[in-house]
């Protein structure tokens, strides 16, 4: 099942991904920095979702208070909460 997350404060407007056995799969972004976000999707493929969120949480883009990577960390945290998992505090 593909999970979609509407981003806030970034050029990308949506993040889509699948989570299977705690691993990220098929990560994609709508809009945003095309090359960088494709690279992020390739690098994240098969990574542990909680570890990925921990690494990306709090990253900023220029003078913005968030980034596409930070929004991905938030999307993972929200996915874990809404699907009955208990994310680590550092994810939220």
C-alpha positions as CSV (number, residue, x, y, z in Angstrom):
1,X,0.0,0.0,0.0
2,X,1.3,3.4,-0.9
3,X,1.2,6.1,1.8
4,X,0.8,9.7,0.7
5,X,1.8,12.7,2.8
6,X,0.9,16.3,2.0
7,X,4.0,18.4,2.7
8,X,4.1,21.9,4.2
9,X,6.6,24.7,3.8
10,X,8.5,23.0,0.9
11,X,8.6,23.1,-2.9
12,X,7.5,19.5,-3.0
13,X,3.8,19.1,-2.4
14,X,3.5,15.4,-1.7
15,X,5.5,12.4,-0.6
16,X,4.6,8.9,-1.5
17,X,6.2,5.7,-0.1
18,X,5.6,2.1,0.9
19,X,6.7,0.7,4.2
20,X,7.2,-3.1,4.4
21,X,8.9,-4.8,7.4
22,X,10.0,-1.4,8.7
23,X,11.8,-0.6,5.4
24,X,11.1,2.3,3.0
25,X,10.2,1.4,-0.6
26,X,9.1,3.3,-3.7
27,X,9.8,6.7,-2.2
28,X,8.8,9.6,-4.5
29,X,8.1,13.3,-4.3
30,X,5.8,15.5,-6.2
31,X,7.4,18.7,-7.4
32,X,10.5,20.1,-5.6
33,X,14.2,19.7,-6.7
34,X,13.8,16.8,-9.2
35,X,17.4,15.5,-9.2
36,X,18.0,15.8,-5.4
37,X,14.6,14.1,-4.6
38,X,15.2,11.3,-7.0
39,X,18.5,10.7,-5.4
40,X,17.0,10.7,-2.0
41,X,14.5,8.1,-3.2
42,X,17.3,5.9,-4.5
43,X,19.4,6.2,-1.3
44,X,16.4,5.6,1.0
45,X,15.3,2.4,-0.9
46,X,15.3,-0.5,1.6
47,X,16.5,1.6,4.5
48,X,15.0,1.2,8.0
49,X,12.3,3.8,8.2
50,X,13.0,4.9,11.8
51,X,16.7,5.2,11.1
52,X,16.0,7.3,8.0
53,X,13.6,9.6,9.9
54,X,16.2,10.0,12.7
55,X,18.9,11.1,10.2
56,X,16.6,13.5,8.3
57,X,14.6,15.1,11.1
58,X,15.2,18.8,11.6
59,X,17.1,19.4,8.3
60,X,16.3,22.9,6.9
61,X,16.3,24.2,3.3
62,X,17.8,27.7,3.1
63,X,15.9,30.0,5.4
64,X,12.9,27.7,5.6
65,X,12.0,26.1,8.9
66,X,11.8,22.7,7.2
67,X,13.0,20.8,4.1
68,X,11.7,17.9,1.9
69,X,13.9,15.5,4.0
70,X,12.4,16.9,7.3
71,X,8.9,16.5,5.8
72,X,9.8,12.9,5.0
73,X,10.8,12.3,8.6
74,X,7.4,13.7,9.6
75,X,5.6,11.6,7.1
76,X,7.3,8.4,8.5
77,X,6.4,9.4,12.0
78,X,2.8,10.0,11.0
79,X,2.6,6.7,9.2
80,X,3.9,4.8,12.2
81,X,1.4,6.5,14.5
82,X,-1.7,6.0,12.3
83,X,-0.8,2.3,11.6
84,X,-0.4,1.3,15.2
85,X,3.3,1.4,15.5
86,X,5.1,3.3,18.3
87,X,7.7,5.5,16.7
88,X,10.7,6.6,18.7
89,X,10.3,10.1,20.3
90,X,13.1,11.4,18.0
91,X,10.9,10.8,15.0
92,X,8.1,13.0,16.1
